[in-house]
Amino acid sequence: MTLRPTDIDAVDMIVLPPVRDLGDGFQVRRALPSHHRRMVGPFVFFDQMGPVTLRAGDGLDVRPHPHIGLATVTYLLEGEILHRDSLGSVQTIRPGAVNWMTAGRGIVHSERSAPHVRAAGGPLFGLQTWVALPKADEETEPGFFHHPADTIPQDSGEGVTIRVVAGSSDGMTSPVPTFSDTLYADVSLDDGARYRLTAEHIERAIYVITGMVEVEGQDGGFAAGELVIFKPDVEIVMRAAGPARIMLVGGEPLGEPRNIFWNFVSSSRERIEQAKADWQQGRFPEVPGERDFIPLPT
């Protein structure tokens, strides 16, 4: 994880996520957490998976694993994933839809390629993020919510299309449930199009998915794969240098720091230790129909 220097006044830092190859060309970029920045708003984890083209006979196989103290948000750009969890949820997610899973006091889930996808192969490209829950909600009941693509609010004009995945932005509010002020939106820009990022939310960043964007009136730009964290209370006008797609990320920061171990997030170190012991001792609920699992890392 490295930082790229910048002279742009509105920018706090630019994080260059490392690329991890998980085999067969499947790559993951992890922008959060980093040594330089642990969170942006309530977002404590930000991964880009792919893009990759899975060969016929191959597939995604993330075995059952646990979470506490957070909500996972899955948003695909290409391909599809089959989600199963310990609540009994079975849901296929496709591009534009949103899977929000509240872990709370504890949930287990798996993410795999469905049999027809595995047989045919195909693309997979998406974003997986974790939103840390406020301290008062860390032990809430687990829940799973799927929102089809046509329920996500969208607006277009002057070469810009914005979809509000979670939280609120640009006068729109997503139906996805959140526990604190959240900014998570998908913005596509035509070549030369401008987008104004207001100071509505306390912490704000953009993750560049494709293309390049610049800050109007200043030299320099931001390329695909960069997490750009802006200073608070500054309105920014971005311009696309060619077609571009970015995610807006942020919201209100939580009042307490978060401890992270593996898939566990909590304001309490003791709660993390309890979750580790519970997973090792088989005290988490099982995903119906699945018997394999990911062991606790050492």
N, C-alpha and C positions, 0 to 999 in steps of 0.2 A: 504494500500500500504506500503510494507516494503522493506528494503534493506537486502541483504545477504552479509556478509563480505567476502572478498577474498584476498589472498596474491599473486594472479597472476599479474605480473607486467604490462601486456598489458591491463588489465581491469580497466576501470574507476569506474563502478558500476554494480551491479546485482539487477534488480528490480523484486520483486515477486508480480505479479498482484493479487489483491483480486478477489475472485470468487463470482459473484452475481447470485443467483438462481431466474430466472424469472417465475418459476412455471412449474409444470409437468416435473421436472428434466432438464429443459433447462437452461444451465449455460453459463455465459459470463465472460471472463477474460479481464480486461482492463489494458494494460501495459502503455499506454500513453493517456492523460497526467498524471503525478504523482506529488506528492509534491516534489520529489527529482529531477525530470527531466521533463520539459514541452515538449520538442521536441527532435527529432534526425533527423538532416538534415531538410528537409521540412515537415517531418511527425509529425503531431500534435495530432494524435489519432490513437490508435492501439487496436483493439478488436479481441479476439478469441471467436467465437460463437460455442457452442457444444464442443465435439461431443455428439449428442443426437439421439435417435431413436424415431421419432414421431409416435404415435399410429394412427391407422386407424381412420379417423374422425377428428383428430387434424391437426394443421398446423401453419405455421408462419403467423402472421398478424400484420405487422408494418404499421399502417395507414399513410395516407399522412402527410408529415411534411416538413418544409422548410430548405434550406441551403443557406448561402452566403459565399463568400471569400475563398472557398476551392474546392478541387476535391475529390470525394469519389472513392475508389478503392475496388471493391468486387472480392474476389478470393476464390472459393470453393474447398474443398478437397473431400467432399462427398455430395450427394444430389443435389437439385436444388432450385432456387428461381425465382419467376416471378417479374420482375422490371417494373413499370409504372411511367412515369413522366409527368410534365406539358408541355413538348415539344411534347407530343404525342407518345413518345417511349414506346413500349411494347416489352420486351425482356426476354427470359428465359436464366438464366446463369447456367451452369453446370461445373463440375470439370475441371480445367485447363484453362478455358476461363477467360477473364478479362472484367469486366464492369468498365469503367472510366467515371464518370459524373462530368463535370465542372459546379460548381454552379455559380461562378462569382457573378453577381449582384443579382441573386436570382433564385432558382428553387425549385420545390416541387416534391417529389416522394414517392411511396409506395413500400413495399417489402412483398410479400405474397407467400404462397404455391399455386400452380396451382390446379385446381379441381381434376385432376387425382392423384396428389401427396397426397392431403388431404384425398381422398377416400381410398388410399392404405396404407398410412403411409410410413415410411422409414427413412433413416439416413439424418442428416444435420450436417455439420462440415465445418467451413470456417473462413476466416479472412476478417475483414472490417477495412480499414484504411482511414484516411483523410490526404491529402496533402495540406498544406497551400499554397496559391498562393502568388507570389511576389507582393509587394505593387502596382506596376504599372499594375498588371493584376487582382487585386481583384474585379474590377467592369466589367470584361470582359463579353461578351455574354455567356449565359449558353449553354452547349453542352453535348451530350451523345455519347459515342463511345463503341461499343462492338467488342471484338477481340476473335474469336473462338480459341480453344485450339491449333489447328494445325498451327496457325499463330504466336505463341509465340516461339521465338528462343530457341533451346535446344542443349546441347552438353553432351556427356557421355564419360567416360574413367576412368580406374583404380578404379572402384567402386564408382564413383561420377557422378551424373546426375544433371545438373544445367539448370533451365529454367529462363530466364530473363523476369520477369513480367512487369516491367516498368523501364525506364532508361537504364543504360548500366552496363555490368560487363563481365569479362573474354573474352573480345574481341567481345561481342555480344551486339546489341542494340535492344530493344523492339520496336514494331511498335506503342505502346501505346503513345499518345502525352503527353509531360510533359512541364512544364513552367520553370523549373530550374534543375540543376544537381541532378539526382535521382538515388538511388540504391534500387532496390526491386527485389529480386530473390529467387526462390524456389530451395533448394539444398537437394538432397537425397544422403545418404552415406551408403554403405555396412559396415558391421562390420570390423573395423580396417582401413577403407579408410581414406585418408587424403585430406584436402582441404586447399589451401593457400588463405587467404584473404589479398589482397594487400592494400597498402595505397593510392589507386587511388582516393578514395572519402574522403572528409574532415572529415565527421562524419560517423561512422559505428557502427552497432549493429547487433546481431543475436537474433532471437526469436526461441526458441527450441519448435518445434511442437510435435515431438515424439522422444523417445530415450534419449541418453546422448552423449555429445561431450566433449572432453578435449582439452586443449592447449598443444601442443607437447613440451616436455621438462620441464613442470611445473606440480606440484601436483594440484589435484582438477578438478572438472568437472561441467558441466552445464546440468540441467535436464529439462524435458518437462515443459512448462509453465513459463520459466524464460526469461526475456529480459536482455541480456548481452551487455553493452555499452562499447566499446573499446576506448582506448586513441588514439588521432590522430597520424599520421605519423609512425605507428608501423605495420610492416607486421606480420601476425599471421598465424600459421599452426595449424589447428584443426584436431583432430583424433576422429572418431566415436568409442565409447565403446559399440558395438552392433549396429544394424541397427538404423539409426537416420535420422530425417528430420528437417531442419532449414530454416528460412527465413532470408535473408540478408536485412537489413533496413538502409537507410541513404541517404547521399548526402550533398549538400552544404547548410549550415544554412542560413536562411533569415536574412536580415540586420536589421530588426526591430522586437521587441517582438509582440506576437499575443494575443489579448483578445479573450476569449472563453466564450460564454454563450449558453448552450443547444446545438443546431445544428449550431450556428452562429460563424464564425471566422473572425476577422478583426484586422488590425493594429490600427483602430480608435474605441474608446469607443462610440463615438457619432453614428457611423454607426451601432453598435450593438443595441443601443437604438432605432434607426430608424427601424431596422429589427424587433425588438420586437413589436413595434407599428404597423408596416405593417401587421404582422401575426395576431395580435389581431383584426385589423380592416378589415381583409379580402382583403388586397391589393396585396397579392401574387397570381400568376396564379393557377388555379385548375388543378388537374390531371383528364383528360377526363374520364368520367364514374364513378368517385368516389366522394362521397359527405361527407363521414365522414373524420375526421382529428384528429390529436393530438393537444390538446390545449397547449398554452404557459405555461410552468411550473411556479409556483409561488415561 
